[in-house]
Amino acid sequence: MLFRGNKQFASVVGVVLGLLCAVEAAKVNKHKPWIDTTYHGIVTENDDKVLLDPPLIALDKDAPLRYAESFEVTFTKEGEICGFRIHGQNVPFEAVVLDKSTGEGVIRAKEKLDCELQKDHTFTIQAYDCGEGPDGANMKKSHKATVHIQVNDVNEYSPVFKDKSYKATVIEGKKYDSILKVEAVDADCSFQFSQICNYEIVTPDVPFTIDKEGYIKNTEKLNYSKERMYKLTVTAYDCGKNRASEDVLVKISIKPTCKPGWQGFNKRIEYEPGTGSLALFPSMHVETCDEPITSIQAIIELETNHIGKGCDRDTYSEKSLHKLCGASSGTVELLPAPSSSANWTVGLPTDNGHDSDQVFEFNGTQAVRVPEGVVSSSLKEPFTVSVWVRHGPGAHDKETILCNSDKTEMNRHHYSLYVHNCRLILLLRQDPTESENYKPAEFHWKLDQVCDKEWHHYVLNVDFPSVSLFVDGTTFEPFLVTEDYPLHSSKISTQLTIGACWQGGSARMSQFFRGNLAGLMIRSGKLENKKVIDCLYTCKEGLDVQLPEEVASAVKVEFNPNQSSLTVEGSDFEAFDKVMQHVSYLNSRQFPTPGIRHLRISTTFKCFNEEVCISVPEAEGYVMVLQPEEPKISLSGIDHFARGAAEFESPEGVTLFPELRIVSTITREVEAEAEATEGPEDDPTVQETVVSEEIMHNLDTCEVSALGDELDSEHESLDVDLGQVQQRGLEMTSSNLGLVITGVNTMANYEQVLHLIRYKNWHTEALFDRKFKLVCSELNGRYISNDFKVEVNVIHTANPMDHANNAMVQPQFINPVHHSSVDLSGHNLVNAHHASVVPSAATVVIVVCVSFLVFMIILGVFRIRAAHQRTMGDQENGKENEMDWDDSALTITVNPMETYEDQHSSEEEEEEEEESEDGEEEDDITSAESESSEDEEGAEPEDQQGASRQQQLEWDDSTLTY
């Protein structure tokens, strides 16, 4: 029995051990989970449940048995599916395991889905098991499966019309197949809910209908006298029967039957500077309505009176404009822009609203006196007076533009130009002669232009007794000339005034002018020719037309002098349309004045009897000249340097701007081009980038001024080769404030002239430095450069002297024969006499410094030796680096004023140092030890390159007090 019982027990133990072995074998995670390769899912927007086909189930061959015979076996996690992992960027889904043992899982949305934003989602999924043991070691992953999920739409959006309202115009008496089309859109993503299935006119009892495409047409002929405008309310429905969120208003205007006139006229035309001619009416045509018209006349007017002095012109100084137009020398500008050399207009109010166009205002209380010497006191020679005037109807008093009268004692007017009762009058009294006969003295012109409050250009050519007047380029003869006796002989000097006349007897101004003046010039010795006068008046903007060859003979075209008005006349309507379509606006200025230029078209239709048979209203519009890109003028170059005193005192002097560069740039905003892979074209993140482009244009002024004290003509000057200046068509004026170069010319020519400017100073004993400022401008100061400042330092030197003991004799400054142009970066050494010694205070300081230097060197030697002795015993332990001398608190000042007595001996010392350095390298001696050995031999302390740089050593005098 015992044997049999033992046998049964052994059998049971064997079974249990077998099961345990099976369980142990099952704990090994041998296989990867398996899932399908592709899944397709559907999810409704605003829901998170995804229906997958096939269902998401992961299988694993490592899954263990739950039971073995009658014994219950503890279930392990080998073969269980622990989770699913989704791969993809910004995937709005997650995978969740429902049952680890069966591997069943679901995919659901992590956030609210919107079909309108994204209809389809594609990503990959991967299953992974729970691994081995409690720590999940040797975890296995399945292959990656692709999941496609489609988001189903919900009809959540209503139709929206593309436009807030619709307008159309129809002619009465016609039945149209289609008048206009309204269109609505639906933001839903599906075809069913995003389509517009029906449109409906909500307004009842209207003679219109609308189809499913949105086309509106009339159901009967419309009558202008019955109704001039219909207002319809229209709505839309999508295919899900959602009505539009807002109905739209449709206005249909009824026009009477056809009337002749212009069609296709755009009222606003934008002009971009620098683009040349711009067609004003590219699609305009005339509608004659089959009327018996024989000819058409159209007058196109461009209104520019509010721009500058009547239109857009260059705003250079009047003197520069005369030169550009070909006027010869001898022109004197009486109303210049205020500057250091011409300051008598400083107190006058100016009109700065037209981009630096220099306009002066006279309100009846202001006048200016022109300094003596600007204009010759007598104008016996032929002369020209030109001026821009804007004057309106005023009082009956005389209003003086220009007057030359007695300065003291009497009130005689020698010559004057004034306005009286809308007449322009020139008074010219002759000087005493042998014959006391009557001579022409006053020349009168009665002109509408004098009192029309518009800008006009007046030029008077005086060749006594003949006087010619040009107004806006047109010649006018005087209607009245009065005579008078010549003036009596007198030694009284005269006073030239502008805006009033000086009364010498009462010492006051009278006959004040009320209006605006600009560009007042006097030119002696020569009369202005018609070509120059026309050039001065010609506008830089106006109308233009390029006639096609096939219509040149069929249409007549005429311009007014300043091309602000164009008349077109012809009988061929087709040719007439082509001419009108070629009418253009042109502004030749590089930087035009921005703003509006009004356009007006006056049209006349003539019938068979040559009479006006049809009335056409004027067509009005405007040209908008856009703001030009403003240039940034940059001056750059060497702004700080030093030169020897001898160079300042030489006949050539010192060049102030040897490497000056003038560059002008404009800044544009350019929209950055997004790459094709970065997203849709309407990406709101696309930003504009700013680019800078270099451009070329003229300059008209460059001014060099001395900073600090004014120039003292007794011992300093700014000079430039006048021949070189004139050769480039420029002019130069100088004063104690500086030097001014004027004239319209290229930046390159200004650069070349500025390179020639030299500063001279023939008394440099007390001069440390001199500072100058350069500023250039364009268009009479409209565009101004940066302030380019230059500082020049003076290097003072003395003659060298040899001494037996440099430490006992007062040192001298070394005369830098080979290094006179070294830049000292602002250190100014001043010596009142070239052959004198340094002042006694400086000598004491130098001696103290040398003594301190010797003491510090000796102290350094002892420290080096002590350190060397301490470190010799520790070399085996690798502490050689502790031998270096800590000189962080030591300052060694080298006296550059000591010269070597024998150049040859210094060369021998160099050779000895080189040999010593070779020995140091062989014996592995530190640099500190090398210095100590040199001190023991009595050599002067210096670095390895000291001998080769003797002449470059400079004395640091920053702590010295003179």
Secondary structure as GFF3:
##gff-version 3
##sequence-region A 1 962
A	DSSP	alpha_helix	2	26	.	.	.	ID=ss1
A	DSSP	beta_strand	38	44	.	.	.	ID=ss2
A	DSSP	beta_strand	51	53	.	.	.	ID=ss3
A	DSSP	beta_strand	56	57	.	.	.	ID=ss4
A	DSSP	beta_strand	67	68	.	.	.	ID=ss5
A	DSSP	beta_strand	71	72	.	.	.	ID=ss6
A	DSSP	beta_strand	81	87	.	.	.	ID=ss7
A	DSSP	beta_strand	93	99	.	.	.	ID=ss8
A	DSSP	beta_strand	104	109	.	.	.	ID=ss9
A	DSSP	beta_strand	120	129	.	.	.	ID=ss10
A	DSSP	beta_strand	145	152	.	.	.	ID=ss11
A	DSSP	beta_strand	160	161	.	.	.	ID=ss12
A	DSSP	beta_strand	165	171	.	.	.	ID=ss13
A	DSSP	beta_strand	180	181	.	.	.	ID=ss14
A	DSSP	beta_strand	184	185	.	.	.	ID=ss15
A	DSSP	alpha_helix	191	194	.	.	.	ID=ss16
A	DSSP	beta_strand	196	201	.	.	.	ID=ss17
A	DSSP	beta_strand	208	210	.	.	.	ID=ss18
A	DSSP	beta_strand	215	218	.	.	.	ID=ss19
A	DSSP	beta_strand	229	238	.	.	.	ID=ss20
A	DSSP	beta_strand	248	255	.	.	.	ID=ss21
A	DSSP	beta_strand	261	263	.	.	.	ID=ss22
A	DSSP	beta_strand	268	271	.	.	.	ID=ss23
A	DSSP	beta_strand	278	279	.	.	.	ID=ss24
A	DSSP	beta_strand	285	287	.	.	.	ID=ss25
A	DSSP	beta_strand	293	303	.	.	.	ID=ss26
A	DSSP	alpha_helix	318	324	.	.	.	ID=ss27
A	DSSP	beta_strand	331	333	.	.	.	ID=ss28
A	DSSP	beta_strand	350	351	.	.	.	ID=ss29
A	DSSP	beta_strand	359	363	.	.	.	ID=ss30
A	DSSP	beta_strand	368	370	.	.	.	ID=ss31
A	DSSP	beta_strand	383	390	.	.	.	ID=ss32
A	DSSP	beta_strand	399	406	.	.	.	ID=ss33
A	DSSP	beta_strand	413	420	.	.	.	ID=ss34
A	DSSP	beta_strand	423	428	.	.	.	ID=ss35
A	DSSP	beta_strand	439	446	.	.	.	ID=ss36
A	DSSP	three_ten_helix	448	451	.	.	.	ID=ss37
A	DSSP	beta_strand	455	463	.	.	.	ID=ss38
A	DSSP	beta_strand	466	471	.	.	.	ID=ss39
A	DSSP	beta_strand	474	476	.	.	.	ID=ss40
A	DSSP	beta_strand	480	484	.	.	.	ID=ss41
A	DSSP	beta_strand	494	498	.	.	.	ID=ss42
A	DSSP	beta_strand	501	503	.	.	.	ID=ss43
A	DSSP	beta_strand	508	510	.	.	.	ID=ss44
A	DSSP	beta_strand	514	524	.	.	.	ID=ss45
A	DSSP	alpha_helix	530	537	.	.	.	ID=ss46
A	DSSP	beta_strand	541	545	.	.	.	ID=ss47
A	DSSP	three_ten_helix	549	551	.	.	.	ID=ss48
A	DSSP	beta_strand	555	559	.	.	.	ID=ss49
A	DSSP	beta_strand	565	570	.	.	.	ID=ss50
A	DSSP	alpha_helix	573	581	.	.	.	ID=ss51
A	DSSP	beta_strand	583	587	.	.	.	ID=ss52
A	DSSP	beta_strand	595	607	.	.	.	ID=ss53
A	DSSP	beta_strand	612	614	.	.	.	ID=ss54
A	DSSP	beta_strand	619	625	.	.	.	ID=ss55
A	DSSP	beta_strand	632	636	.	.	.	ID=ss56
A	DSSP	beta_strand	640	644	.	.	.	ID=ss57
A	DSSP	alpha_helix	645	649	.	.	.	ID=ss58
A	DSSP	beta_strand	654	655	.	.	.	ID=ss59
A	DSSP	beta_strand	661	671	.	.	.	ID=ss60
A	DSSP	three_ten_helix	676	678	.	.	.	ID=ss61
A	DSSP	beta_strand	688	695	.	.	.	ID=ss62
A	DSSP	beta_strand	698	707	.	.	.	ID=ss63
A	DSSP	beta_strand	716	719	.	.	.	ID=ss64
A	DSSP	alpha_helix	722	727	.	.	.	ID=ss65
A	DSSP	beta_strand	731	735	.	.	.	ID=ss66
A	DSSP	beta_strand	738	746	.	.	.	ID=ss67
A	DSSP	alpha_helix	747	755	.	.	.	ID=ss68
A	DSSP	beta_strand	758	761	.	.	.	ID=ss69
A	DSSP	beta_strand	769	778	.	.	.	ID=ss70
A	DSSP	beta_strand	783	784	.	.	.	ID=ss71
A	DSSP	beta_strand	788	795	.	.	.	ID=ss72
A	DSSP	alpha_helix	840	872	.	.	.	ID=ss73
A	DSSP	three_ten_helix	875	877	.	.	.	ID=ss74
A	DSSP	three_ten_helix	880	883	.	.	.	ID=ss75
A	DSSP	alpha_helix	903	923	.	.	.	ID=ss76
A	DSSP	alpha_helix	927	936	.	.	.	ID=ss77
A	DSSP	three_ten_helix	947	952	.	.	.	ID=ss78
###
